[in-house]
């Protein structure tokens, strides 16, 4: 592993840790009377799927794959995240 690759991997790892802390902060101990639960859930799910995308693209080498392999993964991320947000909003009666 070259020095540049190590620095990029470290930066991605630090970003993942930062997003984890933000997700935990958003989901832990907040009074839902101040925020709409759907808004917080949407933010947490969006951050989660962004983390999934970072891990798969940078640590599983999908970032260097041809578009024919990368596009289905990108579509999967957007579709599943959207479906989960919609399902939660539907269950809570927000839609």
C-alpha positions, 0 to 999 in steps of 0.5 A: 500500500502506497503512502497516498493510498494509506492517507486516503484510507485513513481519511475515509476511515476518519470520515466514517467515524465522524458520520457514526458519531453524528448518527449516534448523536442524532438518534440518542436521547433526543426529545422527538417533540422538538423534531419530526421523527421522520426527519431524524430517521431520514437523516440517520438513514441517509448517513447510513447509506452514505457510509455503506457507499463509502465502504463499498466504493473505497474498501471493496474497490468498486470505485475502480470497477466499470460503470456496468458494475458500479451503476447497479450498486449506486441504484441499489443504495438510492432505491433501498434507502428511499424505500426504507424512508418511505416505509417508515414515513408510511408507518408513522402516518407522515405520508 
